[in-house]
Amino acid sequence: MSHNPKKTARKARLLRWAMNLYPPYLGAGIRVRHISADFQRVQVKMGLGWYNRNYVGTQFGGSLYSMTDPFFMLMLMENLSRDYIVWDKAANIDFIAPGKGPVFAEFSIDDALLDTIRARTAKGEKYLPELQVEVRDGAGTLVAKVHKTLYVRLKPRARQAA
């Protein structure tokens, strides 16, 4: 990640703005509320409207997953640099309670995770970190848990330069 705090804060603001204009997010009523300047925290909200309501009047499951889809991958990409390949590998969503109104998700990663990833991939091995995010309603009731498995590997040219 860039070491210029003003540049990374600007990049976080621009990404937030762009994601809020991303057509699939606009269509599902998903809003990125905050991306921290260090890309280690992201807050997302999704309202409930006719465009994302299912047959029984609650949040459509596909929209619940969509609101959580790209963030761990983006956060790792921004924190690990372009020397790493980062992909979503697998995901699982556990629906706990119906979302009957706006729902929220807060993603976070820490330096310990980043250090673990760097150590586990230093010699070119792939690493599959498993991360989880909860989707909650406005009262704090758990609506869904999303479990993500990511694929991370140091690019060959970065290994050679080390």
Sequence and secondary structure as in RCSB ss.txt:
>XXXX:A:sequence
MSHNPKKTARKARLLRWAMNLYPPYLGAGIRVRHISADFQRVQVKMGLGWYNRNYVGTQFGGSLYSMTDPFFMLM
LMENLSRDYIVWDKAANIDFIAPGKGPVFAEFSIDDALLDTIRARTAKGEKYLPELQVEVRDGAGTLVAKVHKTL
YVRLKPRARQAA
>XXXX:A:secstr
  S HHHHHHHHHHHHHHHHH HHHHHHTEEEEEE TTSSEEEEEE   TTTB TTSSB HHHHHHTTSSHHHHH
HHHHH TTEEEEEEEEEEEE S   S EEEEEE  HHHHHHHHHHHTTS  B  EEEEEEEETT  EEEEEEEEE
EEEE HHHHHH 
